[in-house]
Amino acid sequence: MNITQIRNATQLITFGHKTFLVDPMLAPQGAYPGFAGTARAEIRNPTVELPCDIDTLLKADVLIVTHLHEDHWDEVAARTIPKDKPIYVQNAQDAQTLRDQGFTRLTVLSDNTVLGDITLRKTGGQHGSDRAYAVPQMAERLGEACGVIFQHPEEKTLYLVGDTIWRDEVEVAMSTFQPDVVVVNAGFAHVLGFGPIIMGAEDVLRTHFALPQAQIVASHMEAINHCLLTRDALRQYARDNQIAEFVNVPEDGETLTF
């Protein structure tokens, strides 16, 4: 498989002879205000430009949209992606939203979604703490997010963890499927008063403890106002914990092969 880090959680993944565009945020740098009520909200999003032109991304065979927050599916994506592109989403509500935007080939992921010789398995998680979800307005704002297991007879198993903190569901997915490659959204995004809503450095270490031989790919970094963990800090953390050989922290535009 090839995994190209595009920007934020946007990646191009070549797996089982198909190319997947994951969580496309396609707007130019500074197009949107920072997320209100989050760390460093005065910074506009995205904080960096795309490392390639949009046309390159639109050549992907299939899209996976783990959820519809603006930094995973933005209005530029909704406007520019061909309406007949196959798109896999987490639930019927997201499918309806995209259908209302004009998209016609929508599939809701299950625990056994078949795409040719590829099996896609939806996994769970939680986009913030229990305390955050106990507040109705925060629960509505954070919503649902999912991860995806990719399996193919000729490929290593890939786990795209998605926007979640460390949860039992994540650990169970790791234990059950024993993925060889794990993409962790590791930017440590923070909502004021509620703390992190995605993983950070300690969760990368936990991933290594759960899967000592797996290669970890850190994504969702240095592109959105409230992501507080930098690539350099994560690389240093991996070196300090002597796991650097297992932790990949790609720059935007960089491709990894496994």
C-alpha positions in Angstrom: 0.0 0.0 0.0 1.0 3.6 -0.5 -0.2 6.3 1.9 0.2 9.9 0.8 -0.3 12.5 3.5 -2.1 15.4 1.8 -3.2 17.8 4.5 -4.9 17.5 7.9 -6.8 14.1 7.7 -6.9 14.2 3.9 -4.9 11.3 2.5 -4.6 9.3 -0.8 -4.3 5.6 0.0 -3.5 3.1 -2.7 -4.7 -0.3 -1.5 -5.8 -3.5 -3.3 -5.3 -1.8 -6.7 -7.7 1.0 -5.9 -7.0 4.6 -4.8 -9.0 6.0 -1.9 -9.3 9.7 -1.1 -9.9 10.0 2.6 -11.6 13.0 4.3 -11.1 15.7 1.7 -10.7 19.2 3.0 -9.8 21.1 -0.2 -10.1 24.8 0.5 -7.2 27.2 0.1 -5.2 28.3 3.1 -7.1 30.6 5.4 -10.5 30.1 3.8 -12.4 29.5 7.0 -12.4 31.0 10.5 -10.9 29.0 13.3 -13.3 26.7 15.1 -15.1 28.7 17.7 -14.6 27.6 21.3 -11.4 25.7 20.5 -7.7 26.4 21.2 -6.2 29.2 19.1 -9.5 30.0 17.4 -8.1 33.3 16.1 -6.1 31.3 13.5 -7.9 30.7 10.2 -8.3 27.3 8.7 -6.7 25.5 7.0 -3.4 26.9 8.2 -1.4 25.6 5.2 -2.0 25.1 1.5 -2.6 21.8 -0.3 0.7 20.3 -1.5 -0.8 19.3 -4.8 -3.5 20.5 -7.2 -7.1 19.4 -6.6 -7.3 17.6 -9.9 -4.7 15.1 -8.7 -6.9 14.2 -5.8 -10.1 13.9 -7.9 -8.5 11.0 -9.9 -9.1 8.7 -6.8 -11.3 5.8 -7.5 -13.3 6.0 -4.3 -13.8 8.4 -1.4 -14.1 7.6 2.3 -15.6 10.3 4.5 -15.4 9.4 8.1 -17.6 12.2 9.2 -18.8 15.6 8.1 -16.9 18.1 10.2 -15.6 20.9 8.0 -11.9 19.8 8.3 -12.9 16.4 6.8 -15.5 17.4 4.3 -15.7 21.0 3.3 -17.7 23.1 0.9 -14.9 23.0 -1.7 -15.0 19.2 -1.6 -18.8 19.2 -1.9 -18.6 21.6 -4.9 -15.7 20.1 -6.9 -15.8 16.3 -6.4 -17.8 14.7 -9.2 -21.3 13.9 -8.1 -21.0 10.3 -9.4 -17.9 9.5 -7.5 -18.4 6.4 -5.2 -18.3 7.7 -1.6 -18.4 5.6 1.6 -19.8 7.2 4.8 -20.4 6.2 8.4 -24.2 6.3 8.7 -27.5 7.0 6.9 -27.5 10.6 8.2 -24.2 11.5 6.5 -25.4 9.7 3.4 -28.5 11.8 3.3 -26.5 15.0 3.7 -24.3 14.1 0.7 -27.3 13.0 -1.3 -28.8 16.4 -0.6 -25.6 17.9 -2.0 -26.1 16.0 -5.2 -24.0 12.9 -4.8 -25.5 9.7 -6.2 -23.2 6.8 -5.3 -23.3 6.6 -1.5 -22.6 3.5 0.6 -22.9 3.3 4.3 -20.0 1.4 5.8 -20.8 -1.7 7.9 -18.6 -4.2 9.7 -18.3 -6.1 6.4 -18.4 -3.8 3.3 -17.1 -5.5 0.2 -15.4 -3.5 -2.6 -14.1 -6.1 -5.1 -11.4 -8.0 -3.3 -11.2 -5.3 -0.6 -13.1 -5.6 2.7 -13.8 -2.4 4.6 -14.9 -2.7 8.2 -16.3 0.3 10.1 -14.9 0.7 13.6 -16.1 2.8 16.5 -14.6 5.5 18.7 -15.7 8.7 20.3 -14.8 12.2 19.2 -14.1 13.6 22.7 -14.4 12.7 26.4 -17.5 11.3 28.2 -17.7 14.6 30.0 -17.9 16.5 26.7 -20.7 14.2 25.5 -22.6 14.6 28.7 -23.3 18.2 27.6 -26.0 18.1 24.9 -24.7 21.0 22.9 -21.2 19.5 22.8 -22.5 16.0 22.0 -24.4 17.5 19.0 -21.4 19.5 17.9 -18.9 16.6 18.2 -21.3 14.1 16.7 -20.2 10.7 15.5 -17.0 9.7 13.8 -15.7 6.3 12.6 -12.6 4.4 11.7 -12.1 1.8 9.0 -10.2 -1.5 8.7 -8.9 -2.2 5.2 -8.2 -5.9 4.3 -7.1 -7.5 1.0 -5.4 -10.8 0.3 -2.3 -9.2 -1.2 -2.0 -6.3 1.3 -1.1 -5.8 4.9 -4.1 -4.9 7.1 -4.6 -1.2 7.5 -6.5 0.5 10.3 -7.6 4.1 9.8 -8.5 5.0 13.4 -10.4 8.3 12.6 -11.3 11.2 14.9 -11.4 9.6 18.3 -9.7 9.7 21.6 -8.4 6.4 23.1 -11.4 4.2 23.7 -12.1 0.5 24.4 -13.6 0.3 20.9 -10.2 1.3 19.4 -8.3 -1.2 21.5 -10.7 -4.0 20.6 -10.3 -3.2 16.9 -6.5 -3.4 17.3 -6.7 -6.7 19.2 -9.3 -8.2 16.9 -7.7 -7.3 13.5 -4.1 -7.0 14.4 -3.4 -4.4 11.8 0.1 -4.0 10.3 -0.3 -0.3 9.6 -2.3 2.1 11.8 -3.1 5.7 10.8 -3.6 7.7 13.9 -5.2 11.2 13.8 -2.6 12.5 16.3 -2.9 16.3 16.2 -4.3 16.5 19.8 -7.1 18.9 18.9 -8.5 20.7 21.9 -12.0 22.2 22.7 -11.7 24.8 25.4 -13.1 23.5 28.7 -13.2 19.9 27.5 -9.7 19.0 26.4 -8.6 16.8 23.6 -11.1 15.4 21.0 -8.6 13.3 19.0 -5.4 11.4 19.9 -2.0 12.8 20.8 1.5 11.6 21.6 0.6 9.3 24.5 -2.0 7.6 22.3 0.7 6.9 19.7 2.6 5.2 22.5 -0.5 3.3 23.5 -0.9 2.2 19.9 2.6 0.8 19.9 2.1 -1.0 23.2 -1.1 -2.6 21.8 0.6 -3.5 18.4 4.3 -3.7 19.0 5.2 -4.7 15.4 2.8 -2.3 13.6 3.9 0.8 11.7 2.1 3.9 12.9 1.4 6.8 10.6 0.6 10.1 12.3 -2.0 12.3 10.4 -4.3 15.3 11.2 -1.4 17.5 12.2 -0.3 21.1 11.7 -3.2 22.2 9.5 -6.1 23.2 11.8 -6.2 25.9 14.5 -6.9 23.6 17.5 -4.4 20.8 16.8 -1.7 21.4 19.4 0.8 18.6 18.8 3.5 19.4 16.2 5.3 16.9 14.0 8.6 17.8 15.6 7.3 17.2 19.1 5.8 13.8 18.2 9.1 12.8 16.5 11.0 13.8 19.6 8.5 11.9 21.8 9.0 8.8 19.7 12.7 9.1 20.0 12.6 9.6 23.7 10.5 6.4 24.1 12.7 4.5 21.6 9.9 3.7 19.2 10.9 6.0 16.4 11.4 3.0 14.0 7.7 2.3 14.3 6.4 5.9 14.1 6.1 7.7 10.8 5.3 11.4 10.8 4.9 12.3 7.1 5.1 15.9 5.8 2.2 17.1 3.6 2.8 15.6 0.2 5.0 12.8 1.4 4.2 9.2 0.4 4.9 6.1 2.6 5.0 2.6 1.2 4.3 -0.5 3.3 
